[in-house]
Every structure is written in structure tokens, then in C-alpha cells.
Amino acid sequence: MANQPSSQLTPATALVQILKEHPDLPEALWTVNGATLNGHVYGPNVGNFDALRAYAETFGGSIRPRHSYDLDGQTLRVHELTARWRDVRLVVAVSVPEGMRDPQMLDGLLAEQRHLMDPEAPESWGVTA
């Protein structure tokens, strides 16, 4: 086995730093996938927009809706923040009932700036439907 550090070490270390430096952020379930740190805020409620907004205000990045899925007869839509923090790709996802919108997040200041904060985000991410 080579003596090169695992690509997972950097995002794992970033998670420890995030939890220490930002203890006020909403709780998330964290996973490391290769060199990416993934956070998942569960529970299909409008409070998840507050959680996503808190992460976006802390880390910048791009927010976009993703796929929809059914859970116990309710259709939920995943919204995802993609950001870069200290050279680590950070992805935070929340689920909310389909059709629920957060005008402050999707149409406000963050919507205007999200494509500027994440230089790796495709231009198509600038519009959130």
C-alpha cells in the first residue's frame, strides 16, 4: 500500500473544522464520498430552507433544485448547495415538499450571487426553477 494520504482525509478534516468553527449551523448527516463532503438535512419541512440558507450564507456556493421523489405518499424535492470551502468540495442537500418555495433564498440576494460565489458552477445553475 502506498504512503499517499487518502483523498477522504481532506474532507474528513474539513468536517471537523466546520463543526468546531460553525457550531451554530443546523445539524446534518455527513458523509465523505471521495474528495467531497456531503451534508444531508432530513425532514420534509419549510425549516429546511432555513438550514440551506444558513449553509449558503456561511459557505457561499450555488443552490439548485435537483430531483423529486415520493416518501409516504408525499412528493419531495431535493435542493442542493454546492460550494468550495478550504479546497474541499461541499454539497449540502435538503428535501422539502414539491412546490414549496423560499422566495428569500431563491429570488433574493443569494439567488443573484450564487453563480458568482462558485466559479466551478455551470452558468445554467444561475436560474432556479
Backbone as a printed PyTorch tensor [residue, N CA C, xyz], in Angstrom:
tensor([[[  0.8270,  -1.1660,   0.0000],
         [  0.0000,   0.0000,   0.0000],
         [  0.8820,   1.2430,   0.0000]],

        [[  0.5160,   2.2290,  -0.8090],
         [  1.3080,   3.4480,  -0.9330],
         [  1.1710,   4.3120,   0.3170]],

        [[  2.1430,   5.1970,   0.5160],
         [  2.1360,   6.0990,   1.6570],
         [  1.4050,   7.4030,   1.3610]],

        [[  0.6650,   7.4810,   0.2520],
         [ -0.0700,   8.6930,  -0.0770],
         [ -1.3260,   8.7750,   0.7800]],

        [[ -1.6500,   9.9890,   1.2480],
         [ -2.8510,  10.1260,   2.0640],
         [ -4.1100,   9.8740,   1.2490]],

        [[ -5.1190,   9.3560,   1.8920],
         [ -6.3960,   9.0910,   1.2560],
         [ -7.0480,  10.4040,   0.8460]],

        [[ -7.7500,  10.3800,  -0.2890],
         [ -8.4720,  11.5770,  -0.7250],
         [ -9.5990,  11.9060,   0.2480]],

        [[ -9.9620,  10.9710,   1.1070],
         [-11.0150,  11.1980,   2.0810],
         [-10.5420,  11.9690,   3.3000]],

        [[ -9.2510,  12.0260,   3.5230],
         [ -8.7180,  12.6910,   4.7070],
         [ -9.0050,  14.1930,   4.6950]],

        [[ -8.8730,  14.8310,   3.5570],
         [ -9.0990,  16.2750,   3.4770],
         [-10.5420,  16.6430,   3.7990]],

        [[-11.5580,  16.0170,   3.1770],
         [-12.9270,  16.3810,   3.5550],
         [-13.2820,  15.9780,   4.9870]],

        [[-12.7140,  14.9000,   5.4720],
         [-12.9790,  14.4960,   6.8570],
         [-12.4210,  15.5310,   7.8230]],

        [[-11.2310,  16.0210,   7.5410],
         [-10.6260,  17.0740,   8.3600],
         [-11.4410,  18.3580,   8.2630]],

        [[-11.9310,  18.6600,   7.0610],
         [-12.7670,  19.8550,   6.8750],
         [-14.0290,  19.7550,   7.7210]],

        [[-14.6220,  18.5710,   7.8120],
         [-15.8250,  18.4050,   8.6230],
         [-15.5340,  18.7420,  10.0840]],

        [[-14.4300,  18.2650,  10.6020],
         [-14.0660,  18.5760,  11.9870],
         [-13.9240,  20.0900,  12.1550]],

        [[-13.2780,  20.7400,  11.2090],
         [-13.1030,  22.1950,  11.2790],
         [-14.4470,  22.9140,  11.2020]],

        [[-15.3230,  22.4770,  10.3150],
         [-16.6460,  23.0980,  10.1770],
         [-17.4240,  22.9760,  11.4860]],

        [[-17.4320,  21.7960,  12.0720],
         [-18.1770,  21.5880,  13.3080],
         [-17.6150,  22.4190,  14.4540]],

        [[-16.3040,  22.6100,  14.4880],
         [-15.6830,  23.4330,  15.5290],
         [-15.9290,  24.9240,  15.3030]],

        [[-15.7770,  25.3740,  14.0560],
         [-15.8570,  26.7970,  13.7460],
         [-17.2820,  27.3080,  13.5690]],

        [[-18.2100,  26.4180,  13.2600],
         [-19.5970,  26.8210,  12.9830],
         [-20.5820,  25.9340,  13.7470]],

        [[-20.5000,  25.9200,  15.0750],
         [-21.3860,  25.0430,  15.8500],
         [-22.8590,  25.4480,  15.7570]],

        [[-23.1140,  26.6500,  15.2700],
         [-24.4800,  27.1460,  15.1620],
         [-25.2010,  26.6560,  13.9020]],

        [[-24.4830,  26.0470,  12.9670],
         [-25.1320,  25.5560,  11.7500],
         [-26.1060,  24.4270,  12.0880]],

        [[-27.1870,  24.3070,  11.3140],
         [-28.1430,  23.2260,  11.5660],
         [-27.4830,  21.8590,  11.4580]],

        [[-27.9840,  20.9270,  12.2290],
         [-27.4410,  19.5750,  12.2200],
         [-27.7020,  18.9070,  10.8830]],

        [[-26.7260,  18.1700,  10.4250],
         [-26.8240,  17.4380,   9.1640],
         [-26.1950,  16.0640,   9.3550]],

        [[-26.5860,  15.1520,   8.4980],
         [-25.9350,  13.8500,   8.4230],
         [-24.8190,  14.0050,   7.4060]],

        [[-23.5800,  13.7410,   7.7990],
         [-22.4270,  13.9770,   6.9240],
         [-21.8570,  12.6710,   6.4150]],

        [[-21.4580,  12.6770,   5.1470],
         [-20.7560,  11.5470,   4.5480],
         [-19.6040,  12.0930,   3.7110]],

        [[-18.6200,  11.2540,   3.5210],
         [-17.4900,  11.5870,   2.6570],
         [-17.5430,  10.6460,   1.4740]],

        [[-17.5580,  11.2230,   0.2750],
         [-17.5780,  10.4400,  -0.9540],
         [-16.3790,  10.8760,  -1.7740]],

        [[-15.3160,  10.0970,  -1.7090],
         [-14.0790,  10.5020,  -2.3780],
         [-13.5620,  11.7790,  -1.7350]],

        [[-13.4010,  12.8220,  -2.5430],
         [-12.8890,  14.0930,  -2.0310],
         [-14.0140,  15.0910,  -1.7370]],

        [[-15.2660,  14.6410,  -1.7220],
         [-16.4090,  15.5220,  -1.4930],
         [-17.0190,  15.2610,  -0.1220]],

        [[-17.3430,  16.3530,   0.5700],
         [-18.0300,  16.2880,   1.8480],
         [-19.5070,  16.5680,   1.5960]],

        [[-20.3630,  15.6080,   1.9250],
         [-21.8040,  15.7150,   1.6760],
         [-22.5510,  15.8500,   2.9880]],

        [[-23.4470,  16.8390,   3.0470],
         [-24.3230,  17.0110,   4.1950],
         [-25.7640,  16.8300,   3.7650]],

        [[-26.5620,  16.1760,   4.5910],
         [-27.9680,  15.9290,   4.2810],
         [-28.7910,  16.3820,   5.4770]],

        [[-29.7020,  17.3320,   5.2420],
         [-30.6220,  17.7880,   6.2700],
         [-31.9490,  17.1020,   5.9790]],

        [[-32.3910,  16.2570,   6.9000],
         [-33.5840,  15.4530,   6.6620],
         [-34.8130,  16.0790,   7.2990]],

        [[-35.9570,  15.6320,   6.8550],
         [-37.2260,  16.0970,   7.3790],
         [-37.8790,  17.0400,   6.3960]],

        [[-38.9660,  16.6420,   5.7650],
         [-39.5740,  17.4600,   4.7080],
         [-40.3820,  18.6290,   5.2660]],

        [[-39.7150,  19.7120,   5.6220],
         [-40.4420,  20.8710,   6.1290],
         [-39.7870,  22.1520,   5.6540]],

        [[-40.5210,  23.2550,   5.7820],
         [-40.0190,  24.5330,   5.2910],
         [-38.7840,  24.9880,   6.0640]],

        [[-38.5910,  24.4940,   7.2830],
         [-37.3960,  24.8230,   8.0520],
         [-36.1200,  24.3920,   7.3570]],

        [[-36.2370,  23.4470,   6.4300],
         [-35.0570,  23.0220,   5.6860],
         [-34.5250,  24.1430,   4.8110]],

        [[-35.3930,  25.0340,   4.3260],
         [-34.9020,  26.1900,   3.5850],
         [-34.0400,  27.0660,   4.4980]],

        [[-34.4490,  27.2120,   5.7480],
         [-33.6500,  27.9800,   6.7050],
         [-32.2750,  27.3370,   6.8740]],

        [[-32.2570,  26.0140,   6.9430],
         [-30.9910,  25.2970,   7.0800],
         [-30.1170,  25.5150,   5.8510]],

        [[-30.7040,  25.3790,   4.6680],
         [-29.9350,  25.5510,   3.4390],
         [-29.4210,  26.9860,   3.3290]],

        [[-30.2540,  27.9500,   3.7090],
         [-29.8400,  29.3520,   3.6800],
         [-28.6640,  29.5870,   4.6380]],

        [[-28.6990,  28.9760,   5.8190],
         [-27.6070,  29.1280,   6.7810],
         [-26.2960,  28.5910,   6.2070]],

        [[-26.3570,  27.4450,   5.5450],
         [-25.1520,  26.8910,   4.9250],
         [-24.6640,  27.7810,   3.7830]],

        [[-25.5870,  28.3020,   2.9790],
         [-25.2100,  29.1690,   1.8570],
         [-24.5990,  30.4760,   2.3500]],

        [[-25.1440,  31.0350,   3.4140],
         [-24.5900,  32.2800,   3.9530],
         [-23.2030,  32.0560,   4.5370]],

        [[-22.9480,  30.8700,   5.0370],
         [-21.6500,  30.5500,   5.6280],
         [-20.6040,  30.2100,   4.5750]],

        [[-20.9910,  29.4310,   3.5470],
         [-20.0180,  28.8970,   2.6000],
         [-20.1350,  29.4470,   1.1790]],

        [[-21.1750,  30.2370,   0.9020],
         [-21.3850,  30.6880,  -0.4740],
         [-21.8580,  29.5090,  -1.3090]],

        [[-21.5520,  29.5400,  -2.5670],
         [-21.8690,  28.4170,  -3.4310],
         [-23.0900,  28.6340,  -4.2940]],

        [[-23.5170,  27.5740,  -4.9360],
         [-24.6510,  27.5850,  -5.8570],
         [-25.7590,  26.7140,  -5.3090]],

        [[-26.9950,  27.1940,  -5.4070],
         [-28.1530,  26.4230,  -4.9740],
         [-28.9810,  26.1070,  -6.2040]],

        [[-29.3990,  24.8620,  -6.3060],
         [-30.2790,  24.4990,  -7.4110],
         [-31.1760,  23.3480,  -6.9850]],

        [[-32.3690,  23.3120,  -7.5770],
         [-33.2410,  22.1690,  -7.3030],
         [-32.6880,  20.9450,  -8.0130]],

        [[-32.9270,  19.8120,  -7.4230],
         [-32.4720,  18.5540,  -8.0160],
         [-33.6910,  17.6900,  -8.3280]],

        [[-33.6320,  16.4540,  -8.0200],
         [-34.6910,  15.5030,  -8.3520],
         [-35.8280,  15.5420,  -7.3190]],

        [[-36.9430,  14.9880,  -7.7190],
         [-38.0810,  14.7930,  -6.8200],
         [-38.2180,  13.3040,  -6.5300]],

        [[-38.8270,  12.9990,  -5.3950],
         [-39.0690,  11.5960,  -5.0570],
         [-40.2970,  11.5160,  -4.1490]],

        [[-40.8720,  10.3470,  -4.0630],
         [-42.0490,  10.1320,  -3.2210],
         [-41.6360,   9.4750,  -1.9090]],

        [[-42.2110,   9.9860,  -0.8250],
         [-41.9780,   9.4220,   0.5010],
         [-43.3100,   9.4010,   1.2360]],

        [[-43.8100,   8.2220,   1.5240],
         [-45.0740,   8.0650,   2.2460],
         [-46.2060,   8.8570,   1.6030]],

        [[-46.3000,   8.8050,   0.2820],
         [-47.3830,   9.4610,  -0.4340],
         [-47.1940,  10.9520,  -0.6590]],

        [[-46.0600,  11.4920,  -0.2520],
         [-45.7900,  12.9150,  -0.4510],
         [-44.6160,  13.0590,  -1.4110]],

        [[-44.7430,  13.9690,  -2.3830],
         [-43.6540,  14.2130,  -3.3130],
         [-42.7400,  15.2780,  -2.7260]],

        [[-41.4740,  14.9400,  -2.6210],
         [-40.4690,  15.8420,  -2.0770],
         [-39.4850,  16.2140,  -3.1690]],

        [[-38.9230,  17.4010,  -3.0510],
         [-37.9160,  17.8540,  -3.9930],
         [-36.6360,  18.1600,  -3.2290]],

        [[-35.5320,  17.6970,  -3.7560],
         [-34.2250,  17.9490,  -3.1660],
         [-33.6840,  19.2620,  -3.7170]],

        [[-33.2080,  20.1260,  -2.8250],
         [-32.4910,  21.3400,  -3.2010],
         [-31.0720,  21.1650,  -2.6850]],

        [[-30.1140,  21.5830,  -3.4930],
         [-28.7240,  21.2710,  -3.1990],
         [-27.8500,  22.5160,  -3.2900]],

        [[-27.0160,  22.6860,  -2.2860],
         [-25.9890,  23.7270,  -2.2730],
         [-24.6630,  23.0610,  -2.6190]],

        [[-23.9580,  23.6310,  -3.5830],
         [-22.6150,  23.1660,  -3.9230],
         [-21.6640,  24.3240,  -3.6880]],

        [[-20.6240,  24.0860,  -2.9160],
         [-19.6720,  25.1450,  -2.5770],
         [-18.2740,  24.5450,  -2.4710]],

        [[-17.3040,  25.4240,  -2.3780],
         [-15.9330,  25.0140,  -2.1250],
         [-15.4970,  25.7310,  -0.8570]],

        [[-14.9870,  24.9480,   0.0940],
         [-14.5430,  25.5120,   1.3690],
         [-13.1640,  24.9600,   1.6820]],

        [[-12.1950,  25.8530,   1.7370],
         [-10.8030,  25.4460,   2.0240],
         [-10.3720,  24.2650,   1.1460]],

        [[-10.5690,  24.4090,  -0.1290],
         [-10.1740,  23.4040,  -1.1220],
         [-10.9460,  22.0920,  -1.0350]],

        [[-12.0800,  22.0920,  -0.3640],
         [-12.9080,  20.8900,  -0.2680],
         [-14.2420,  21.1800,  -0.9360]],

        [[-14.6690,  20.2690,  -1.7890],
         [-15.9890,  20.3910,  -2.4040],
         [-17.0200,  19.9940,  -1.3560]],

        [[-17.9880,  20.8920,  -1.1450],
         [-19.0170,  20.7120,  -0.1330],
         [-20.3780,  20.6890,  -0.8220]],

        [[-21.1800,  19.6660,  -0.5450],
         [-22.5260,  19.5600,  -1.0990],
         [-23.4810,  19.3350,   0.0670]],

        [[-24.4600,  20.2510,   0.2220],
         [-25.4650,  20.1200,   1.2760],
         [-26.8260,  20.0380,   0.6050]],

        [[-27.5910,  19.0040,   0.9300],
         [-28.8980,  18.7810,   0.3150],
         [-29.9930,  18.8010,   1.3730]],

        [[-31.1390,  19.3630,   0.9910],
         [-32.3310,  19.3340,   1.8410],
         [-33.5130,  18.8700,   0.9990]],

        [[-34.5160,  18.3230,   1.6620],
         [-35.7540,  17.9220,   0.9880],
         [-36.8990,  18.7390,   1.5490]],

        [[-37.7480,  19.2290,   0.6430],
         [-38.9450,  19.9710,   1.0300],
         [-40.0970,  19.4750,   0.1510]],

        [[-41.3460,  19.6700,   0.5950],
         [-42.4620,  19.2650,  -0.2510],
         [-42.3960,  19.9390,  -1.6170]],

        [[-42.6570,  19.1580,  -2.6640],
         [-42.6220,  19.6790,  -4.0300],
         [-43.5360,  20.8950,  -4.1360]],

        [[-43.0870,  21.9070,  -4.8170],
         [-43.8700,  23.1180,  -4.9920],
         [-43.6210,  24.1510,  -3.9240]],

        [[-43.0080,  23.7730,  -2.8020],
         [-42.7050,  24.7320,  -1.7550],
         [-41.4920,  25.5440,  -2.1770]],

        [[-41.5940,  26.8440,  -2.0510],
         [-40.5140,  27.7400,  -2.4580],
         [-40.1130,  28.6200,  -1.2900]],

        [[-38.8980,  29.0480,  -1.2930],
         [-38.4100,  30.0150,  -0.3200],
         [-38.0020,  31.2460,  -1.1050]],

        [[-38.8850,  32.2370,  -1.2400],
         [-38.5770,  33.4070,  -2.0720],
         [-37.3050,  34.1210,  -1.6370]],

        [[-37.0270,  34.1590,  -0.3470],
         [-35.8210,  34.8530,   0.1190],
         [-34.5690,  34.1900,  -0.4250]],

        [[-34.5630,  32.8590,  -0.4480],
         [-33.3820,  32.1490,  -0.9150],
         [-33.3320,  32.0870,  -2.4350]],

        [[-34.4440,  31.7800,  -3.0540],
         [-34.4320,  31.5310,  -4.4840],
         [-34.4980,  32.8140,  -5.3140]],

        [[-35.1030,  33.8680,  -4.7860],
         [-35.2660,  35.0870,  -5.5640],
         [-34.5080,  36.2720,  -4.9790]],

        [[-33.8940,  36.1170,  -3.8390],
         [-33.2490,  37.2260,  -3.1570],
         [-31.7730,  37.3320,  -3.4550]],

        [[-31.0640,  37.8790,  -2.5130],
         [-29.6420,  38.1740,  -2.6750],
         [-28.8390,  36.9270,  -3.0280]],

        [[-29.1110,  35.7990,  -2.3450],
         [-28.3380,  34.5890,  -2.6310],
         [-28.5560,  34.1260,  -4.0640]],

        [[-29.7680,  34.2480,  -4.5690],
         [-30.0410,  33.8340,  -5.9430],
         [-29.2600,  34.6830,  -6.9290]],

        [[-29.0930,  35.9720,  -6.6240],
         [-28.3630,  36.8540,  -7.5250],
         [-26.8680,  36.5840,  -7.5000]],

        [[-26.3610,  36.1050,  -6.3840],
         [-24.9160,  35.9650,  -6.2290],
         [-24.4190,  34.5380,  -6.2810]],

        [[-25.3020,  33.5380,  -6.2240],
         [-24.8110,  32.1790,  -6.0660],
         [-23.9060,  31.7260,  -7.1950]],

        [[-24.1520,  32.1520,  -8.4230],
         [-23.2890,  31.7310,  -9.5190],
         [-21.9470,  32.4450,  -9.4670]],

        [[-21.8610,  33.5800,  -8.7690],
         [-20.5950,  34.3020,  -8.6430],
         [-19.7260,  33.7190,  -7.5440]],

        [[-20.3530,  33.1040,  -6.5450],
         [-19.6060,  32.5950,  -5.4040],
         [-18.9510,  31.2540,  -5.6960]],

        [[-19.4360,  30.5450,  -6.6930],
         [-18.9090,  29.2290,  -7.0100],
         [-18.4340,  29.2150,  -8.4530]],

        [[-17.1470,  29.5300,  -8.6860],
         [-16.6670,  29.6440, -10.0600],
         [-16.7560,  28.3510, -10.8470]],

        [[-16.9000,  27.2120, -10.1820],
         [-16.9810,  25.9550, -10.9090],
         [-18.4070,  25.5980, -11.3040]],

        [[-19.3910,  26.3480, -10.8340],
         [-20.7810,  26.0510, -11.1490],
         [-21.0860,  26.4390, -12.5920]],

        [[-21.7390,  25.5540, -13.3170],
         [-22.1280,  25.9000, -14.7000],
         [-23.0630,  27.0920, -14.7140]],

        [[-23.0360,  27.8660, -15.7920],
         [-23.8920,  29.0430, -15.9080],
         [-25.3620,  28.6710, -15.7970]],

        [[-25.7240,  27.4730, -16.2190],
         [-27.1240,  27.0530, -16.1650],
         [-27.6510,  26.9840, -14.7410]],

        [[-26.7650,  26.9520, -13.7480],
         [-27.2000,  26.9100, -12.3540],
         [-27.7100,  28.2620, -11.8850]],

        [[-27.4720,  29.3070, -12.6570],
         [-27.8740,  30.6350, -12.2510],
         [-29.3760,  30.8240, -12.1800]],

        [[-30.1450,  29.9400, -12.8000],
         [-31.5980,  30.0380, -12.7910],
         [-32.1460,  28.8710, -11.9960]],

        [[-32.9590,  29.1710, -10.9990],
         [-33.5540,  28.1340, -10.1770],
         [-35.0420,  28.1090, -10.4380]],

        [[-35.5520,  26.9600, -10.8470],
         [-36.9940,  26.8390, -11.1300],
         [-37.6910,  26.1020, -10.0180]]])
